[in-house]
Amino acid sequence: MAAWGKPNRQSADEAKERLKLVLIHDRTDLSQDELSTMKNELLAVISRHVEIDPELVKISMSHDGREQKLTADIPLKTSHRRKIG
């Protein structure tokens, strides 16, 4: 605990992420390993075309009613190549 009666913010955030993963698994029937594999495959494909910073990537799943959404926040590294054409 950070202070008397106040939970550590990082622990609270980690617990919230774990809960999200449990809910995602329940709604999509994807295991944690399957979600991790999917994330790694997405990053591998994207990194073939643009340089990314994998440490800053955030991939989340959410729902709105019956609709499921996979959202990826993938920061791109600055390219020093010149565009041709």
Contacts in CASP RR format, 6 or more apart in sequence:
PFRMAT RR
TARGET T0000
AUTHOR 0000-0000-0000
METHOD contacts of the structure
MODEL  1
MAAWGKPNRQSADEAKERLKLVLIHDRTDLSQDELSTMKNELLAVISRHV
EIDPELVKISMSHDGREQKLTADIPLKTSHRRKIG
1 7 0 8 1.000
1 8 0 8 1.000
2 8 0 8 1.000
2 9 0 8 1.000
20 60 0 8 1.000
20 61 0 8 1.000
21 32 0 8 1.000
21 35 0 8 1.000
24 30 0 8 1.000
24 35 0 8 1.000
24 61 0 8 1.000
25 31 0 8 1.000
25 32 0 8 1.000
25 35 0 8 1.000
27 61 0 8 1.000
27 63 0 8 1.000
27 68 0 8 1.000
28 61 0 8 1.000
28 68 0 8 1.000
30 38 0 8 1.000
35 61 0 8 1.000
39 57 0 8 1.000
39 59 0 8 1.000
42 59 0 8 1.000
42 72 0 8 1.000
43 52 0 8 1.000
43 54 0 8 1.000
43 57 0 8 1.000
43 74 0 8 1.000
46 52 0 8 1.000
46 74 0 8 1.000
47 54 0 8 1.000
50 76 0 8 1.000
50 77 0 8 1.000
50 79 0 8 1.000
51 76 0 8 1.000
51 77 0 8 1.000
51 79 0 8 1.000
52 74 0 8 1.000
52 75 0 8 1.000
52 76 0 8 1.000
52 77 0 8 1.000
53 75 0 8 1.000
53 77 0 8 1.000
56 75 0 8 1.000
57 72 0 8 1.000
57 73 0 8 1.000
57 74 0 8 1.000
57 75 0 8 1.000
58 72 0 8 1.000
58 73 0 8 1.000
59 70 0 8 1.000
59 71 0 8 1.000
59 72 0 8 1.000
59 73 0 8 1.000
60 70 0 8 1.000
60 71 0 8 1.000
61 68 0 8 1.000
61 69 0 8 1.000
61 70 0 8 1.000
61 71 0 8 1.000
62 68 0 8 1.000
62 69 0 8 1.000
62 71 0 8 1.000
63 69 0 8 1.000
END
